[in-house]
Amino acid sequence: MSQGRREPKRPEELRSHQWYGSGVSSGLRSFSHRARTRQLGYLPEEHLGKPVIAILNTWSDINPCHVHLRDRAQAVKRGVWQAGGFPLEFPVSTLSETFQKPTPMLYRNLLAMETEELLRSYPVDGAVLMGGCDKSTPALLMGAASVDLPAVFVPAGPMLPGHWRGEVLGSGTDMWKYWDDKRAGLIGDCEMTELESGLARSPGHCMTMGTASTLTAAAEALGVTVPGASSIPAVDSGHDRMAAAAGLRIVELVRQDRKLSDILTADAFEDAVTTVLGLGGSTNAVIHLIAMAGRAGVTLTLDDFDRIARTVPVLANVRPGGQKYLMEDFHFAGGLPGFLSRITDLLHLDRPTVSYDSMREQLAGAQVHDDDVIRTRRDPVAAEGGVAVLRGNLCPDGAVIKHIAAEPQLLKHTGPAVVFDDYKTMQRTINDPSLGITADSVLVLRGSGPKGGPGMPEYGMLPIPDHLLKQGVRDMVRISDARMSGTSYGACVLHVAPESHIGGPLALVRTGDTITLDVEARSLQLNVDDAELERRRAEWTAPPERYERGYGALYNEQITQADTGCDFAFLARPGKVPDPYAG
């Protein structure tokens, strides 16, 4: 690994030196800080003059994706100590996609705030960020980017593949599939009970190319992980070694003063977008990468995603965008280094990473070991990137669709809308015969965006009515201002902006209106004339706000729309924040 080009920092140049000083003559506050460190049980020789490394750990008993990170933090510490640094572990908020309601997306910015303020307010020279479950990756990197210290990200890693009756299962993806099978009467309670124990069988995040794997791959493509980190299975011994390598590396980054701003450049974000699209990754990455880029002072837009999507093929044959494989297969086929080695002409290879002076060096020697898992350019999973950005009178600020995970005949479709005002109403009435839902209907859900959700929950994969499932229908056009799980699939138009809760055009749709989706034309149109839409707009009234106080009220006041990343306005805007005075 590169040693960088800057002169190493002297001990008195370390940020932590402002807290600890040097010697008894350095002042009362420095004396107090040293005395309290002795209270913690540390000798002067263990920490004075050494880089202090914060290990931000999102471990929790309620987060199965991160339940092993308590142990991995010990491996990080091992690496920090070996490199001559002083590690300190900080527990931070855990964002468990499985359990946190209404959605962890409501709390992504809270973890970003916690990360930023914790790193700024303590005697920290660099950070190791430990996460992986969907929202934790962007939250940690957004907060760290706002502070701009040296940092390395340690991905939680994918869980082991699921197994059931000879089938290899993908978490999330097969949950949706078999739940629909049960609703269609194809399997019963006995099978579902068995599936509960076979679907997710180890620590780690989803092992499909869902949001977690997509975003940890994006982090590696950005250059903020050690090489190959994003696909190592959570319970593999290689994951321990990767964590220790991150601990070794962060100390060197501090000494060389290689900050996140050196890594998170405009070129890096373009490469992350290219990576996400070439992996057939989650639509959620669109929102998160735009927010992450904004914190790094980089402008990234929906148009950038659509432009890049037209240049990069999908090469990762990993479910749900691919047909067969899971993340363990991807890892042993070459992982992200192998994948990136097949699209080097689309990347900016001369930008630095946390491990090398250039991505070119980082990818030197990378190989693919299975051409069916990571396809060649001559045999792609899809000719263009896996996410399309739509425009039209129903989504003037944009919407997205993961078209490679939809049935092809639905990518150009006109049908009558069946409108649901909120998710609870949809759940209660979706099987009501009086709605007259057919396979040609367009299911529309509103009230589920950033403000309306609240938090833009993963409601976008609206269920297909039972009677259609029993007829063999497994996909329909569905439109919402919500998100959907990265492990899910179907012709789901998502992130409609502006959202219905603030009066976006989705609020004006009525049952029976026809809607035209044309993915090739990148178009989503409500077939109602402008005069009628203006009449409906004049009749529309804003729904009441949900929160009168607390974090929810702050969220409602500050949250931006999906097309700009759903960050808080006061965090996304530029401006300096001074380091605290430590004396």
C-alpha positions as CSV (number, residue, x, y, z in Angstrom):
1,M,0.0,0.0,0.0
2,S,1.1,3.5,-0.7
3,Q,2.7,5.6,2.1
4,G,1.4,8.8,0.6
5,R,3.5,11.9,-0.4
6,R,3.1,14.2,2.6
7,E,5.5,14.6,5.4
8,P,4.3,12.6,8.5
9,K,2.7,14.7,11.2
10,R,4.8,15.3,14.3
11,P,3.1,14.4,17.6
12,E,2.5,18.1,18.5
13,E,0.7,18.6,15.2
14,L,-2.0,15.9,16.0
15,R,-5.4,17.3,16.6
16,S,-5.6,15.3,19.9
17,H,-2.6,17.3,21.1
18,Q,-4.9,20.2,21.7
19,W,-6.6,18.1,24.4
20,Y,-3.5,16.4,25.9
21,G,-0.7,18.9,25.5
22,S,2.7,17.9,26.6
23,G,3.9,17.9,30.2
24,V,2.6,19.4,33.4
25,S,3.2,22.9,32.3
26,S,0.7,22.7,29.4
27,G,-2.2,24.0,31.3
28,L,-5.1,23.0,33.6
29,R,-7.3,21.5,30.9
30,S,-4.6,19.4,29.5
31,F,-3.7,18.2,33.0
32,S,-7.4,17.3,33.5
33,H,-7.6,15.4,30.3
34,R,-4.6,13.4,31.1
35,A,-5.8,12.7,34.6
36,R,-9.1,11.4,33.3
37,T,-7.4,9.2,30.8
38,R,-5.4,7.7,33.7
39,Q,-8.9,7.2,35.3
40,L,-9.7,5.1,32.3
41,G,-6.8,2.9,33.1
42,Y,-4.3,4.0,30.4
43,L,-0.6,4.7,30.8
44,P,0.9,7.8,29.3
45,E,3.0,5.6,27.0
46,E,-0.2,4.1,25.6
47,H,-1.6,7.3,24.1
48,L,0.5,10.5,24.5
49,G,1.9,11.6,21.1
50,K,0.0,8.8,19.3
51,P,-2.8,9.3,16.7
52,V,-6.1,8.9,18.6
53,I,-8.5,6.8,16.5
54,A,-12.3,6.9,17.1
55,I,-14.0,3.6,16.2
56,L,-17.6,4.4,15.6
57,N,-19.5,1.2,16.1
58,T,-23.2,0.7,15.1
59,W,-23.3,-2.7,16.9
60,S,-26.6,-3.5,18.7
61,D,-28.4,-6.5,20.0
62,I,-31.4,-5.5,17.9
63,N,-29.5,-5.2,14.6
64,P,-28.8,-8.6,13.0
65,C,-26.7,-7.0,10.3
66,H,-24.3,-5.6,12.8
67,V,-24.5,-8.1,15.7
68,H,-20.9,-9.2,15.0
69,L,-19.4,-5.7,15.0
70,R,-18.6,-5.8,18.7
71,D,-16.0,-8.5,17.8
72,R,-14.8,-6.7,14.7
73,A,-14.1,-3.6,16.7
74,Q,-11.5,-5.6,18.6
75,A,-9.8,-6.5,15.3
76,V,-9.8,-2.8,14.3
77,K,-8.2,-2.0,17.7
78,R,-5.6,-4.7,17.1
79,G,-4.6,-3.0,13.8
80,V,-4.5,0.5,15.4
81,W,-2.3,-0.7,18.2
82,Q,0.0,-2.5,15.8
83,A,0.4,0.7,13.8
84,G,1.2,2.8,16.9
85,G,-2.1,4.5,17.3
86,F,-4.5,4.7,20.3
87,P,-8.0,3.3,19.6
88,L,-11.2,4.5,21.4
89,E,-14.5,2.8,20.6
90,F,-17.6,5.0,20.5
91,P,-21.1,3.4,20.4
92,V,-23.3,5.3,17.9
93,S,-26.9,4.9,16.8
94,T,-27.8,1.6,15.1
95,L,-30.1,1.8,12.1
96,S,-31.7,-1.7,11.8
97,E,-33.6,-2.0,8.6
98,T,-35.5,-5.0,10.0
99,F,-36.9,-3.5,13.2
100,Q,-36.8,0.3,13.2
101,K,-40.1,2.0,12.4
102,P,-41.5,3.7,10.5
103,T,-38.2,3.5,8.7
104,P,-34.5,3.9,9.5
105,M,-34.5,6.5,6.7
106,L,-36.2,8.8,9.2
107,Y,-33.1,8.5,11.3
108,R,-30.3,8.5,8.7
109,N,-29.6,12.2,9.3
110,L,-29.7,11.7,13.0
111,L,-26.8,9.3,12.8
112,A,-25.0,11.6,10.4
113,M,-25.4,14.4,13.0
114,E,-24.2,12.2,15.8
115,T,-21.2,11.1,13.7
116,E,-20.2,14.7,12.8
117,E,-20.6,16.1,16.3
118,L,-18.9,13.2,18.1
119,L,-15.8,13.4,15.8
120,R,-15.7,17.2,16.2
121,S,-16.1,17.4,19.9
122,Y,-13.6,14.7,21.1
123,P,-9.8,14.4,20.9
124,V,-9.9,12.4,17.7
125,D,-7.3,12.4,14.9
126,G,-9.0,9.9,12.6
127,A,-11.9,7.5,12.5
128,V,-12.9,4.0,11.6
129,L,-16.6,3.9,10.6
130,M,-18.3,0.5,11.2
131,G,-21.6,-0.1,9.5
132,G,-23.3,-1.7,6.5
133,C,-27.1,-2.1,7.1
134,D,-28.6,0.2,4.5
135,K,-28.7,3.7,6.0
136,S,-25.7,3.3,8.3
137,T,-23.2,3.5,5.4
138,P,-24.4,6.9,4.0
139,A,-25.0,8.3,7.5
140,L,-21.5,7.6,8.8
141,L,-19.9,8.9,5.6
142,M,-22.1,12.0,5.5
143,G,-21.2,12.9,9.1
144,A,-17.5,12.1,8.7
145,A,-17.3,14.1,5.4
146,S,-18.7,17.1,7.2
147,V,-15.9,17.0,9.8
148,D,-13.3,16.0,7.2
149,L,-10.8,14.0,9.2
150,P,-9.0,10.9,7.9
151,A,-11.4,8.0,7.9
152,V,-11.8,4.4,6.8
153,F,-15.1,2.6,6.4
154,V,-15.4,-1.0,7.6
155,P,-18.4,-2.7,5.9
156,A,-20.4,-5.2,8.0
157,G,-20.3,-7.8,5.2
158,P,-23.1,-9.9,3.7
159,M,-24.6,-12.8,5.6
160,L,-24.3,-16.4,4.4
161,P,-26.7,-17.6,1.8
162,G,-30.0,-19.0,3.0
163,H,-31.1,-22.5,2.4
164,W,-34.5,-24.3,2.3
165,R,-35.5,-27.6,0.8
166,G,-32.6,-27.6,-1.7
167,E,-33.1,-24.0,-2.7
168,V,-30.5,-21.3,-2.1
169,L,-32.3,-18.3,-0.7
170,G,-31.6,-14.6,-0.9
171,S,-32.7,-12.5,2.1
172,G,-35.4,-10.0,1.1
173,T,-35.7,-11.2,-2.5
174,D,-37.0,-14.6,-1.6
175,M,-39.0,-13.3,1.3
176,W,-41.1,-11.3,-1.2
177,K,-41.3,-14.2,-3.6
178,Y,-42.4,-16.9,-1.1
179,W,-44.8,-14.5,0.7
180,D,-46.5,-14.0,-2.7
181,D,-46.5,-17.8,-3.1
182,K,-48.3,-18.2,0.2
183,R,-50.9,-15.5,-0.8
184,A,-51.4,-17.4,-4.1
185,G,-52.0,-20.6,-2.2
186,L,-48.9,-22.4,-3.5
187,I,-47.4,-23.0,-0.1
188,G,-48.7,-23.0,3.5
189,D,-47.9,-22.3,7.1
190,C,-45.5,-25.3,7.4
191,E,-43.3,-24.1,4.6
192,M,-43.3,-20.5,5.9
193,T,-42.3,-21.7,9.4
194,E,-39.3,-23.5,7.8
195,L,-38.4,-20.4,5.8
196,E,-38.3,-18.3,8.9
197,S,-35.3,-20.4,10.0
198,G,-33.6,-20.7,6.6
199,L,-33.8,-17.2,5.1
200,A,-31.3,-15.4,7.2
201,R,-28.8,-17.7,8.9
202,S,-25.8,-15.7,10.1
203,P,-24.8,-12.2,11.1
204,G,-24.4,-9.7,8.3
205,H,-26.5,-7.6,6.0
206,C,-28.6,-8.9,3.0
207,M,-26.5,-11.1,0.7
208,T,-28.4,-10.0,-2.4
209,M,-27.4,-6.9,-4.3
210,G,-29.8,-4.9,-2.1
211,T,-29.2,-1.5,-0.6
212,A,-26.7,-2.7,1.9
213,S,-24.4,-4.5,-0.6
214,T,-24.9,-1.7,-3.1
215,L,-23.9,1.0,-0.7
216,T,-20.9,-0.8,0.7
217,A,-19.8,-1.4,-2.9
218,A,-20.2,2.3,-3.5
219,A,-18.1,3.0,-0.5
220,E,-15.3,0.8,-1.9
221,A,-15.6,2.4,-5.3
222,L,-15.3,5.8,-3.6
223,G,-12.1,4.6,-2.2
224,V,-12.9,4.8,1.5
225,T,-12.5,1.0,2.3
226,V,-9.4,-1.2,2.1
227,P,-9.5,-3.1,-1.3
228,G,-12.0,-5.9,-1.6
229,A,-13.7,-5.1,1.7
230,S,-17.3,-4.7,0.6
231,S,-18.1,-8.3,-0.3
232,I,-16.3,-10.3,2.4
233,P,-18.9,-12.5,4.1
234,A,-19.5,-11.2,7.6
235,V,-18.5,-14.5,9.3
236,D,-15.5,-15.2,7.1
237,S,-12.1,-15.0,8.9
238,G,-11.1,-12.6,6.1
239,H,-13.6,-10.1,7.6
240,D,-11.5,-10.0,10.8
241,R,-8.4,-9.5,8.8
242,M,-10.0,-6.7,6.8
243,A,-11.0,-5.0,10.0
244,A,-7.5,-5.2,11.3
245,A,-6.1,-3.9,8.0
246,A,-8.5,-0.9,8.4
247,G,-7.0,-0.2,11.8
248,L,-3.5,-0.3,10.5
249,R,-4.4,1.9,7.6
250,I,-6.2,4.7,9.5
251,V,-3.1,5.4,11.6
252,E,-1.0,5.9,8.5
253,L,-3.7,8.2,7.0
254,V,-3.5,10.4,10.1
255,R,0.2,10.6,9.9
256,Q,0.1,11.5,6.3
257,D,-2.9,13.9,6.8
258,R,-4.9,12.2,4.0
259,K,-8.5,13.5,4.8
260,L,-11.8,12.4,3.4
261,S,-11.9,15.5,1.2
262,D,-8.8,14.1,-0.6
263,I,-10.8,11.0,-1.4
264,L,-14.4,12.1,-1.9
265,T,-13.9,14.0,-5.1
266,A,-16.3,14.6,-8.0
267,D,-14.5,11.9,-9.9
268,A,-14.9,9.5,-7.0
269,F,-18.7,10.0,-7.0
270,E,-18.9,9.5,-10.7
271,D,-17.1,6.2,-10.3
272,A,-19.5,5.2,-7.4
273,V,-22.5,6.0,-9.6
274,T,-20.9,3.9,-12.5
275,T,-20.3,1.1,-10.0
276,V,-23.9,1.1,-8.6
277,L,-25.4,1.1,-12.1
278,G,-23.0,-1.6,-13.4
279,L,-23.9,-3.8,-10.4
280,G,-27.6,-3.5,-11.1
281,G,-27.8,-2.0,-7.6
282,S,-30.5,-0.6,-5.4
283,T,-32.5,2.5,-6.3
284,N,-31.9,3.7,-2.8
285,A,-28.3,4.4,-3.8
286,V,-29.5,7.3,-5.9
287,I,-30.8,9.2,-2.8
288,H,-27.9,8.3,-0.6
289,L,-25.1,9.1,-3.1
290,I,-26.6,12.5,-3.9
291,A,-26.7,13.3,-0.1
292,M,-23.2,12.0,0.4
293,A,-21.8,14.0,-2.5
294,G,-23.5,17.2,-1.1
295,R,-21.7,16.8,2.2
296,A,-18.4,16.5,0.3
297,G,-19.1,19.7,-1.6
298,V,-19.8,17.8,-4.8
299,T,-23.0,18.4,-6.9
300,L,-24.5,15.2,-8.0
301,T,-27.9,15.0,-9.7
302,L,-30.5,12.6,-11.2
303,D,-29.3,13.7,-14.6
304,D,-25.8,12.4,-13.8
305,F,-27.3,9.0,-13.0
306,D,-29.2,8.8,-16.2
307,R,-26.3,10.0,-18.3
308,I,-23.9,7.4,-16.7
309,A,-26.6,4.7,-17.0
310,R,-26.5,4.9,-20.7
311,T,-22.7,4.2,-20.8
312,V,-22.3,1.3,-18.4
313,P,-23.5,-2.3,-18.8
314,V,-24.8,-4.4,-15.9
315,L,-22.1,-7.1,-15.4
316,A,-23.0,-8.4,-11.9
317,N,-25.3,-11.5,-12.2
318,V,-26.4,-11.1,-8.6
319,R,-30.0,-11.2,-7.5
320,P,-32.4,-9.4,-7.7
321,G,-31.1,-7.6,-10.9
322,G,-29.3,-10.8,-11.9
323,Q,-30.9,-14.2,-12.1
324,K,-28.8,-16.5,-10.0
325,Y,-26.0,-15.6,-7.6
326,L,-25.5,-14.0,-4.2
327,M,-22.8,-11.9,-2.6
328,E,-20.6,-14.8,-1.5
329,D,-20.5,-15.9,-5.1
330,F,-19.6,-12.4,-6.1
331,H,-16.8,-12.2,-3.6
332,F,-15.1,-15.4,-4.6
333,A,-15.6,-14.5,-8.3
334,G,-13.3,-11.5,-7.7
335,G,-15.4,-9.1,-5.7
336,L,-15.5,-5.4,-6.5
337,P,-11.8,-5.2,-7.6
338,G,-12.6,-7.9,-10.2
339,F,-15.8,-6.2,-11.3
340,L,-14.1,-2.8,-11.6
341,S,-11.3,-4.4,-13.6
342,R,-13.8,-5.0,-16.4
343,I,-14.9,-1.3,-16.6
344,T,-11.7,0.5,-16.1
345,D,-12.3,2.6,-19.3
346,L,-15.3,4.1,-17.6
347,L,-13.5,5.0,-14.4
348,H,-11.2,7.8,-13.2
349,L,-8.2,5.8,-12.3
350,D,-5.8,8.5,-11.2
351,R,-7.7,9.6,-8.1
352,P,-6.5,8.6,-4.6
353,T,-8.0,6.1,-2.2
354,V,-7.4,5.4,1.5
355,S,-4.9,2.7,0.5
356,Y,-3.2,3.9,-2.7
357,D,-2.2,7.0,-4.4
358,S,-4.5,6.0,-7.3
359,M,-7.3,3.7,-8.1
360,R,-5.2,2.4,-10.9
361,E,-2.7,1.0,-8.4
362,Q,-5.5,-0.4,-6.3
363,L,-6.9,-2.4,-9.2
364,A,-3.5,-3.6,-10.5
365,G,-3.7,-7.4,-10.6
366,A,-7.5,-7.6,-10.0
367,Q,-9.1,-10.6,-11.7
368,V,-12.4,-12.2,-12.3
369,H,-12.6,-15.9,-11.6
370,D,-16.1,-16.7,-12.8
371,D,-17.5,-15.1,-15.9
372,D,-21.1,-16.1,-15.1
373,V,-21.1,-14.3,-11.8
374,I,-19.2,-11.2,-13.1
375,R,-20.0,-11.1,-16.8
376,T,-17.8,-9.9,-19.6
377,R,-18.7,-6.8,-21.6
378,R,-19.6,-9.1,-24.5
379,D,-22.1,-11.0,-22.4
380,P,-23.7,-8.5,-20.0
381,V,-26.8,-9.0,-17.8
382,A,-28.1,-5.8,-19.4
383,A,-26.7,-3.5,-22.0
384,E,-27.3,-0.3,-19.9
385,G,-27.2,0.5,-16.2
386,G,-29.8,-1.0,-14.0
387,V,-31.7,2.2,-12.9
388,A,-33.5,4.6,-15.2
389,V,-34.5,8.2,-14.3
390,L,-38.0,9.2,-15.5
391,R,-39.4,12.7,-16.2
392,G,-42.9,13.9,-17.0
393,N,-45.9,15.8,-15.7
394,L,-46.3,13.2,-12.9
395,C,-42.7,13.6,-11.7
396,P,-41.3,17.0,-12.8
397,D,-38.4,16.7,-10.5
398,G,-37.8,13.1,-11.4
399,A,-38.5,9.5,-10.4
400,V,-36.6,6.2,-10.7
401,I,-37.2,2.6,-11.8
402,K,-35.0,-0.4,-11.5
403,H,-36.1,-1.6,-14.9
404,I,-33.8,-4.7,-15.1
405,A,-35.8,-6.2,-12.2
406,A,-39.2,-5.6,-14.0
407,E,-41.1,-7.8,-16.5
408,P,-40.1,-6.4,-19.9
409,Q,-43.6,-6.1,-21.2
410,L,-44.4,-3.5,-18.5
411,L,-41.6,-1.1,-19.4
412,K,-43.9,0.5,-21.9
413,H,-47.4,0.5,-20.5
414,T,-50.6,2.6,-20.3
415,G,-53.3,1.7,-17.8
416,P,-55.9,3.1,-15.5
417,A,-54.8,4.3,-12.0
418,V,-56.1,2.8,-8.8
419,V,-55.1,5.3,-6.1
420,F,-54.4,4.7,-2.5
421,D,-54.0,7.8,-0.2
422,D,-51.8,6.0,2.3
423,Y,-50.1,2.7,3.0
424,K,-52.6,1.6,5.8
425,T,-55.5,2.1,3.5
426,M,-53.8,0.2,0.7
427,Q,-53.1,-2.8,3.1
428,R,-56.7,-2.8,4.2
429,T,-58.3,-2.5,0.7
430,I,-55.9,-4.0,-1.9
431,N,-58.0,-7.2,-2.2
432,D,-61.3,-5.4,-2.3
433,P,-63.1,-6.7,-5.5
434,S,-65.0,-3.5,-5.8
435,L,-61.7,-1.7,-6.8
436,G,-61.8,-3.6,-10.1
437,I,-58.0,-4.1,-10.2
438,T,-56.7,-6.0,-13.3
439,A,-53.3,-6.8,-14.5
440,D,-53.4,-3.7,-16.6
441,S,-54.1,-1.4,-13.7
442,V,-51.5,1.1,-12.4
443,L,-51.3,1.0,-8.6
444,V,-50.6,4.4,-7.2
445,L,-49.6,5.1,-3.6
446,R,-49.2,8.6,-2.3
447,G,-48.5,10.0,1.2
448,S,-45.3,8.0,1.5
449,G,-42.5,10.5,0.6
450,P,-39.9,12.2,2.8
451,K,-42.5,14.2,4.7
452,G,-45.6,12.1,4.0
453,G,-44.2,8.7,5.1
454,P,-42.7,10.1,7.2
455,G,-39.2,9.2,6.2
456,M,-40.0,7.8,2.8
457,P,-40.5,4.2,3.9
458,E,-39.9,1.2,1.7
459,Y,-43.6,0.9,0.7
460,G,-43.0,1.2,-3.1
461,M,-43.2,-2.5,-3.9
462,L,-47.0,-2.5,-3.5
463,P,-48.5,-6.0,-3.1
464,I,-50.3,-7.5,-6.1
465,P,-53.9,-8.4,-5.2
466,D,-54.4,-12.0,-4.1
467,H,-56.8,-12.8,-7.0
468,L,-54.2,-11.7,-9.6
469,L,-51.5,-13.7,-7.9
470,K,-53.7,-16.8,-8.1
471,Q,-54.0,-16.1,-11.8
472,G,-50.2,-16.1,-12.2
473,V,-49.7,-12.3,-12.3
474,R,-46.4,-11.5,-10.6
475,D,-45.7,-7.9,-11.7
476,M,-47.7,-4.8,-12.3
477,V,-46.8,-1.1,-12.8
478,R,-46.7,0.5,-9.4
479,I,-46.0,4.2,-8.8
480,S,-45.3,6.0,-5.5
481,D,-43.3,8.7,-3.8
482,A,-41.9,6.0,-1.5
483,R,-38.8,4.0,-1.8
484,M,-38.5,0.2,-2.1
485,S,-36.2,-2.4,-0.6
486,G,-33.1,-2.9,-2.7
487,T,-33.8,-6.6,-2.4
488,S,-37.1,-6.3,-4.1
489,Y,-38.1,-6.3,-7.7
490,G,-40.9,-5.4,-10.1
491,A,-42.1,-2.5,-12.3
492,C,-42.1,-0.1,-9.4
493,V,-41.7,3.6,-10.2
494,L,-40.2,5.2,-7.0
495,H,-39.1,8.5,-5.5
496,V,-41.7,10.6,-7.4
497,A,-40.7,14.2,-6.8
498,P,-42.0,16.5,-5.6
499,E,-44.0,14.2,-3.2
500,S,-47.7,14.3,-2.8
501,H,-47.6,15.5,0.8
502,I,-46.4,18.9,-0.4
503,G,-48.7,19.1,-3.4
504,G,-46.7,17.4,-6.0
505,P,-48.6,16.1,-9.1
506,L,-49.1,12.7,-7.5
507,A,-51.5,14.3,-5.1
508,L,-53.8,15.2,-8.1
509,V,-54.1,11.7,-9.6
510,R,-57.6,10.1,-9.4
511,T,-58.7,6.5,-9.8
512,G,-59.5,5.9,-13.4
513,D,-57.0,8.4,-14.8
514,T,-54.7,6.7,-17.3
515,I,-50.9,6.8,-16.8
516,T,-48.2,6.0,-19.4
517,L,-44.9,4.6,-18.4
518,D,-42.2,4.5,-21.2
519,V,-38.8,3.5,-19.8
520,E,-37.0,3.7,-23.1
521,A,-38.3,7.3,-23.5
522,R,-37.6,8.0,-19.8
523,S,-41.1,9.2,-19.5
524,L,-43.9,9.1,-16.9
525,Q,-47.1,10.9,-17.9
526,L,-50.5,11.4,-16.3
527,N,-52.9,11.6,-19.2
528,V,-55.0,14.5,-17.9
529,D,-55.0,17.9,-19.5
530,D,-53.3,20.9,-17.8
531,A,-56.6,22.7,-17.2
532,E,-58.1,19.8,-15.3
533,L,-54.9,19.4,-13.3
534,E,-55.0,23.1,-12.3
535,R,-58.6,22.8,-11.3
536,R,-57.7,19.8,-9.0
537,R,-54.7,21.7,-7.7
538,A,-56.9,24.6,-6.6
539,E,-59.1,22.1,-4.7
540,W,-56.2,20.4,-3.0
541,T,-55.5,21.0,0.7
542,A,-52.3,20.1,2.5
543,P,-52.5,17.2,5.0
544,P,-51.9,18.0,8.7
545,E,-48.3,17.7,10.0
546,R,-47.7,14.6,12.1
547,Y,-45.2,16.0,14.6
548,E,-45.7,18.9,17.0
549,R,-42.4,18.5,18.8
550,G,-39.2,16.5,19.0
551,Y,-36.9,15.1,16.4
552,G,-39.9,14.5,14.1
553,A,-40.7,18.2,14.1
554,L,-37.1,19.0,13.2
555,Y,-37.1,16.4,10.5
556,N,-40.3,17.8,9.0
557,E,-39.0,21.3,9.1
558,Q,-35.6,20.5,7.5
559,I,-36.0,17.5,5.2
560,T,-35.3,18.0,1.5
561,Q,-36.9,16.1,-1.4
562,A,-35.8,12.8,-2.9
563,D,-34.1,14.3,-6.0
564,T,-31.8,16.3,-3.7
565,G,-30.9,13.5,-1.3
566,C,-33.3,13.9,1.6
567,D,-30.7,15.6,3.7
568,F,-31.5,18.3,6.3
569,A,-31.3,21.7,4.7
570,F,-29.2,23.1,7.6
571,L,-26.7,20.3,7.2
572,A,-26.6,20.2,3.5
573,R,-25.8,23.9,3.0
574,P,-22.2,25.0,2.8
575,G,-20.5,26.8,5.7
576,K,-17.7,26.5,8.2
577,V,-18.0,24.9,11.6
578,P,-15.0,25.7,13.9
579,D,-13.2,23.0,15.9
580,P,-14.0,23.4,19.6
581,Y,-11.5,25.2,21.8
582,A,-9.9,22.4,23.9
583,G,-8.0,24.5,26.4
